[in-house]
Amino acid sequence: MHTVEPDVVTDVLIVGSGPAGASAALALSTYGVPNTVVTRYARLADTPRAHITNQRTMEVLRDLGVEEEVVAKATPQHLMGDTTFCTSLAGEELGRVRSWGNDPLVQAAHELASPTRMCDMPQHLMEPVLIDAAVARGTHLRFSTVYKSFVQDADGVTVTVEDRLRGDEYTICAKYLIGADGGRSQVAEDAGLPMGGQMGVAGSINIVFDADLTKYTAHRPSTLYWVLAPGATVGGIGAGLVRCVRPWNEWLIVWGYDVTAGAPDLTTEYAESVVRKLIGDDDIPVTIKSSSAWTVNEMYAETYSAGRVFCAGDATHRHPPSNGLGSNTSIQDSYNLAWKLKLVLDGTASPRLLDTYTAERAPIGRQIVTRANKSIGETAPVFEALDGLSPQTPDQLWANIAARKDATEAAEKQRARLREAIAFKVYEFNAHGVDLNQRYASEAIVPDGTPDPGFDRDPELYHQPSTRPGARLPHAWLTSGTRTLSTLDTVGQGRFTLITGIGGDHWTRAAEAQDPAITTVVIGPGRQYEDPYGDWARLSEIADGGALLVRPDGYVAFRHATAAASAEEAERLLTAALRRILGHA
């Protein structure tokens, strides 16, 4: 395709080294796929930005072999969850929400759902973990390298980049291009990806600072402290926010501005005035480290690819940080795409397999953009309970807040409204179903003819495990000799896995005959894996002789609830399923 010999050749070129790009590189290198990452910046993230890391993402990182390093560097779950609403950190407290799995009932649900725990891993700590592991496994990384343009044909993509140090341009030839270049993605724009929604619906400012706030926070440990102060409803994410980066001396404040008037001049004096307002203590020493303006967006790509060009992360879903979904969805996008690229590049799968990336991830992207923006609106009732949304003087807001302490019928009703409004924020801070209930429908999923059972409880709040094709494999603790491990630990590693039990011999023989090879997992007394608690028997939704075919990303692709009638039937069914999944059918 090239009239001029390219300067660099790679299988996959990734533009961007944020969570989406870094995790794509890590997964591809783990699978042995040559890849190159270019980033316009001279370093990895230097501000905390994304931070909430949910159980599904931790499962991905577990499979990619970096879970332990993330856990070692992250703020643990038990220090994340006393989300506090107050007039300032030093001011009056209005209420709390046990968040991020720290409510006892939600914590039990978390432990039942996954072998992992969520944590708070700021982006400036997460990116080096992902990139270092990727480079150690083969990724080539180029800093100070600006994506300029691409051209593609049936054989590959030629990308022009600029070296910011030398000032010259050169070309990189790749078989596939991944645009992981953020919320103002040039790759997505050049690829012509159709977008829904809108950008710039509200204005926000991030202020990163150091201050020892132990005396205001250690007794109510939390990732987030929400401040209801005059001006807090202007732009932004619904209220002033003091976010813990590292307990209890590294912080990030989010404060709104009127997007129609433009961002304020972000001087150190301005940043410190906002910090002082939200802390409420002028004597605490404060060091401003950085400040930046950004906009609240509500935009999602309807298609994630164009030919050999794919986009992931904020390039395809642009939304506020509410619910902590950004980096999680970005990492999961890349995890979905990487194994598909690997199988197409090594000739195992048809390029049609790559069409399932949009089919599976675009609905998730749209869902999380909607959910994150909805969460902003759900902050308003907290102000409404204090009559704090109508135009008024700061003195009037403070009087309304003080009135909740009166021994009157009106104050009692106000207290009830405030409790209900704060409790309703559970949809932002404990949306376990949003994290784990993602179901796929695509050509890489083989329906088993069962009707969609839907969800027994609110699917945003509660996780509901299922082995129906298109669902993530449920977690259950198994034993193998003296080892205890999750069902999720038996799958992944870039492989297809067939799970069966006693009576599933026809399935295991059929799996061994397949190309690509399928790892077999037999669960039952005296077998390779045992189910001592009976948890897998309750969750599997198949008979002992039934079978599940699980994709490299841990999703159930095929299910046969009962034993195969013969070895021939097992091989026929499994072969047909695999052909469909790989795009050969």
N, C-alpha and C positions, 0 to 999 in steps of 0.2 A: 504493500500500500504506500510505500514511502519513496518519494523521488530523491530525498536526501537521507543519508544514513542517520538514525537517531543517535543522540549522545548517550542516552541511558535506556536500557531495555529491562522490563520487569513483567511479571504476570499480572499483578494488580498494583495500580497506583492509587494511593489514598491521599486526598487533599484535606489536611487538617489533623491536628494531634490532640484534640479534645477527647472527651469520653467515647464518642462514636468512632473517631478515627483510630484512637489508641487501642480500643478493644477489637476493632476490625483487624488491625495489624497483629495483635496478640493471638487472636483466633486463627488467622491465616498462617502465621508462622508456626503455631502449635500443630497445625495440620500439614505443615511442610510445603506451603504455597509461597513461592518467592513474591515479596511485596516491598514497596517503597513508600515511605510517608514523606510528604513535603508540608512544611508549615511556613507561613509568611513571617512568623515571629522568631526572635533569636533565642527563645527559651520556652519552656512549658509554662502552664498557667502560673501567674504570680499573685492571683487573688483567689479567695476561697470558692466563690461562685456556687456551683452545685454541691450538695453535701449529703442529703438524705439518701441512704443506700438500702433499698428494700430487700426482702427475702429472695425474691426471684433473681435479682441482680447478684446477690451473694451466691445463689446456686450456680449462676453462670461463672462467676469468678472461682468458685469451688472446682468446677469442671475444668477451668483453664489453669488451675494450679496456683492461684495467687490469693486465695481466700485468707490463709493464715497471715500473710503479710498485711493485708488490708485490716484485718481484725486487730493486729498489733499496733497499727498507727491510728486507728479510728477512735472516736469517742464511743464508748459502749452504750448499748441500748438503755441500761438502767439510769444513765445520766441524761437521757434525751427527753424524758416524758412528762414533766410537770408544766405543761404549757400554761403560762400565766397571763391573765388580762389585768392590767393595772393602769394607773394614771401616770406613772413613771416607775422606774425600778426602786427609787427611794420613796415613792408615793404610796397611795392607797391601792390595795389589791382588791379586784372586783370578782375574781373567781379563777378556777383552774380547770383544765381538762387533762386527765391521764391519757397521754398520747403515745403514738409510735409503739403500740404493743405493750404499754406499761399498765394498762388497766388489767386487773387480775384475770378477768374472763377473756379479754383479748389476748393476753399473754399465753393463756392456755391454748387458744386457737392458733397462735403463732407456733407454739411448740409441737402441736399436732400436725401442722401444715408442712413443715420443712425441717431439714437437719441444720439449717442456718439461722442466724439471728441478724436482724437489721442493725445498722449502726450509722454513725454520722462521720462520713469520710469526705472532708472538704476537697474540692477539685484540685487544688494546688498540691495536695498529698496523693490523691488518686492517680493523676496523670503520670507521675514518675513511676509508680508501681507498674502500671500497664505498659508504658513505653519501655522501661528497663527490661521487663520480661520479654517483650516483643523483640527488642534488639538482641537480647541474649539468645533468642531462638531463631534469628536470621533476618529480621526486618532491617532495611536500610533507611536511615532517618536523615533528612536534610532540613536544617533550620534556615531561616532567612531566605526562603525560596517561595516566590509568589506565583500562584497559579494565574495564567493570563488567558488561555483559551484552549479549546480542543477541537479536533476533527476526528471523525470516526468513519470506518467502512465495515464491511462484513468480517474483516479479519482482526481488527483491533482499534485502538484509540491512540492518537498522537497528541500529546499535551505540550504546549509551550509554557515554559516557566521562566521567571527572571531571578537570577542570583542577586540578592540585594547588596551583597558585599562587593562583588565585581561590577555589578551594573549591567551585565550582559544577559541575553536570553539563550536558552537551549531547549532541546526537545527530549521528551521521555515517551517511549513507545510502550504501551501496555495492552494486554489483552482485554482488561476491564479497568474502568475508572470508578472510584468511589468518592463522591463529594460529601465530605464530612466537615464542611467549612462554615458551619454555624448559621445563625438566624438571618444573616444577610448573604446567604450562599450565592456566590457567582456561578458555581457549577450548576446548581439547580436552575438558575436563570438562563444560563447558556443552553441547558438541556431542554428548556421550555416546559418544565414540569408545571402542570395546571394546579393552581392553588385556590383554596376556598377560605373564606373569612377575611380578616383585615389586620393590618399592622398598625401600631401606634395608637391604641385605644386609650392609653393612660400613660403618665410619665412617672418614672421612679428614679431614685438616686441610691446608689450603694456607697456607704462610707465605712472603710475598714480602719479599725483603731485598736490600740492596746490600752487597757485599763484594768486594774485589779478590782473586780466587782464582786469578790467573794462574799462580802457581808450582805449583799443584796440577792445573791443567786444560789449559793451553795446549799442553803436550807430548802430550796425548792428547785432542784436541778432540772434544767430544761435546755433544749436546743433553741426554743423560741420564747420570747417575752413580748406580748402585744401591748402597745401603749395607746390608750385612748386619750389623746390630748387635742387641744384646739388646733385645727388645720390638718388633722390626721386623715380626714376623709377626702382631701384634695388629691386626685390622681392616685398613684401608687397601687397598693394591693389591699386597700380597705382600712388600714390602720398603720400607725408607726410600728416598726418591728426592730427589736434588738435580738440579734441572733448570735448565739455562742459559737465561735469557731474552735476554740480550745478552752476547756474549763480552767480557770474562770478569768482569764486575762487577755484573751484574743477575741475580738468581736467584730460584727458587721451590722450596720444599721441600714434598714430600708425605709426611705421616706419619700412621699409623693410630691409631685409638682404639677401645675396646670400645663398639660401638654400643648394646649393652644397658645400659651404665652411663651413657650420654649423653656429650656432648662435654665436654672439660675447659674450665676457665676460660681463655680465650685472652688472658691478660695478656702484656705485652711480655716480662716475665721468663720466662714459660713458653715463648714463641716462641723467645727467644734460647737457652734451654737446649736445645731441640730442634736448633736451627741449630748450636750448638756441638758437640753429640753427633755430628752427621753430618759436619761439617767436620773435627773432630778437632784443631783448633788454637785454643786459647783466646786467643791473642795477636792474631789477625786482627781489625781493626776491623769491626764489623757494625752495620748500620742496619736495624732492622725497619720495613718500610713498611706491611704489613697482614697480618692472619691471619683465616682463616674456616674454618668447619667445613662438611662436606658428606657425603653418603652415596653409597656405591657402589650403583648400581641395575642391575637386570636386567629391564627392562620395554620392551615394544614395542607399538605400536598395530597392531591387526589390520585396521583400516580407517582411511584417512587423511582421510576427508571425510564430511560429513553435509549433504546438500542443497548449498547455495551456500557452505558453510563448509569450508575446507581447512586442514589443519595440516601443519607441516613442522619439520624440525630436532629438537631435544631434546623438543619437544612430542610427538613420535611415536616416538623411540628414545632410551632413557635407559640409559646404560651408563658404565663407568669410562673413563678416558682411554687405557687400553692400546691399542696399535696406532695411536694418533693418528687415529681415524676420525671423531670427533664433528663438527667443523666441516666436514670434507670431505663427509661424507654430507649435512649440512644444506645446504650450498651446492648440491650436486648435486640434492637434492630440489627446491629452488626453481627451478633451471635446467630441470628436467623439467616443472614445473608452468607456468612463465611463458609459454612459447611456446604452450601449449595454451589458456591463458586468453586470450592475444592473439587467436588464431584464432577462438575462440568469441565473444569480444566484438565482433569486426569482422564477424561473420556468416559467415565462411568455413567454419567447422566447426560441427557439431552439438554441443550440450552433452554428448552421449554421449562425446565425446573426453575429457572430464574424468574419466570413470570409469577411464580407463587410468592415471591418476596412482597410485591405490592398487594397481592390478594390477601396476604396474612397480616402485614404490618400496617397498611394504610388505615384500616378500621380502628386499630389500636391507637394510632396517632391522632385520629379525629376524636376518639373517645377521651383521650387524656387532655387534649386542648380544651374541649368542652368542660371537662371536670375541673381543671385548674381555674378557668375563668369563672365558673359557677361558684367556686369556693370564695372568690373575692366578694361576690354578692352576698354570700352567707355571713359576712362580717357585719353587714349593715344592721341586722336586728340587735346586735349588741349595743350599738349606738342608739337605736330606736328605743330600746328599753330604758335608756337614760335621757330620752328626748334630746339627743345630741346631734341630730342630722339637720334640723332646721337652723337657718342663720341666726346666730346669737353671739353674745360676747363670751369670752373665756370665763368670766365670772358666773354667767348663767349656767355654763356646762358644769363648773365646779359645784354650783348650788344644787344642780340636778343629781350629781353624784353623791353629794352629802345627804340629800333628801332620802336616799334609800335606807338610811339608818334610823329614820323616824319611826316611832311606835304608832303609825296610823294605818288605816286600811289601804289608802293609796300607796303608801310605801311598801306594804306587804305585797301588793299586786306588782309593784315595780321590781321588787326582789325576785318574785317568781318569774317575771318576764326575762329578767337578766340571767337567772339560772338556766332557763330554757334556751335562751339565745346562745349562751356559752356552750351548753351541752350539745347543741346542734352542730357545732364545729367539729364534731366527731367525723363528719363526712370529709373533712380535710385532714385530720390528724390520725384517724384510725381506719382508713379506707382499705381494709385488708383484701376485700374482694377486687378492688381496682388493681391492686398489686398482683394478685394470683389467679384471678378468674379468666384470664385471656384464653379465648377459644379460637382456633383457626378453622377456616373452611377454604379449601383450595384443591387443586389437582394433586397436591402432595399429601392429601389426606384421603383415605379410602373409607367412605361411609359403610357402616355395618347394617344399615336398614332400620336401626332403632330410632324412634322419634326423639327430638331434642327434649330432654326432661325439664329444661328451664332451671330456675333456681328456687329452692324452698324458702330462702330468706333474701333480704335485700342484697342484690349481687354486688353493690358497691362496698357495703360494710363487711360482708361475711364471705369467706372463702368456702367453696363447695367442691371437694375433690371429685374427679370422675376419670374413668378410663375410656370413655366414649372417644372414638377417633376425633382428633382436633383438640383434645384437652392435654394439659401437662400431666405427665405421669405422677400419680399421687405418691407422697412420701410415706413410707412405713419402715420401722426399724427391723432389720433382719440380722441373723447371725451367720457367720461362716467360720467354723472352728471356734477359736477364742475371740474372734473379731466381731464387733457390732458395727453395722453399717446401714446406710439408708438405701432404699430401692433406687434413689437417684444416683448413688455411688456405683451402681451396677451398670448404668447406661452412660451415654456421652462418649468422650474421648474421640470424637470424630467418627464413631462407628454406629451402624444400625445394631439394635439388640432385640432378640426375641425372648420374651419372658413366658414361661409356661410352668407347669407343676407336674406332679405324679400323674402319669397317663398321657403326657404330652410328647411321647417319644417320636411320633410321626412328625410333629412340628420341628423338633430339634434336628432330625435327619434332613428335613426339607431345608432348614436354615443352613445347614452345613454344605448343602449342594448349591447354594446361591453364589452369584457373582454380582456385586461385591460380597465378600464374606460377611456373615451376620454372626455376632457374638450371641451365644445362648446362655440364658440364666434359668436354672431349674430351681424352683422353690418348693420345699416339702421335707418331711422328716427323713433324715438320712441322706438328703441330697446336698448339692453344692451350697445352697443357701437354705436356712430354716427360718420359720416364722413363729418364734416362741411366744409372742404375745397375741398371735392371731389377728394382728392389725391388717396384714396384707390380705388375709382371707376375707375380712370385712370390706376392704376397699377395692379389691381387684375386679369385681363385677364379672368374673369368669369362673367357670368350673376348673377343677384341678387340671383337667386335660385341655383346657382352652388355651388361647395364645394372644399375646399382645406384641405387635411389632413397633418398636420405639425408635424414633429418628435420632440422629446425632445431637439434636438440641433438646432431647428429653420429652418430646411431644409424641403422643400415641398416634401412629399413622394407620394402623390396621388392627382390628379386633375380631377374634372368632371365639364366641363365648363357650363353646364346647369342644370336646376332642374331635379331631379329624377322623372321618370314617376309615381312611386308609392313608398309606404313605403317599400314594398317587394324588389323592385329594389335597393333602397338606401341601405338596409341592406345587400343584396347579394353583391353589389359592394364593400361596405365598409368592410365587413367581409373578402372577398377574398383579398382585398388590405392589410388588417392587417395581414392575415395569411402569405402572401408572405413576408411582411416586417419582421415579427417575425421569419421567417424561417420554418413555419409549412406547407407551400404549397407544 
